[in-house]
Amino acid sequence: MRFTTVLFLLIGSCLCLALAQVSYEDCCLKYVKKLSQATQRRAVKYRLQVPDGGCNLAAVIFTMRKGREFCADPREKWVADLMGRIDVGKPLKLKSKFGRHHPRRG
């Protein structure tokens, strides 16, 4: 009788622990400081991460052409500029050695 009770409590405890496990979301844990212009040109979309649930950090997650993702601080000016370019669909202009802007070739 005692063995059955202990076995029942052990199985019940394991079941409760298994059901209580939290599934971890794919969250940004830190920001990149800066993305090069060449990398910024490859950004095709972004999404916002809000600090709720399992994610503690507000971030902008940029997705590149091949699926790689970078997390950036939404308070940074370059982040807002890149988000605006993605929204409008304008390519990033490259600077030449002489300081002139040339449209992206490709």
Protein Blocks (a to p, Z undefined) as FASTA:
>chain_A
ZZmmmmmmmmmmmmmmmmmpccdddddfbdcfbdcfklmmmpmbdcddddehjbfbdcdd
dddfkopacdddfkbmklmmmmmmmmnopacddddfkopacddeZZ
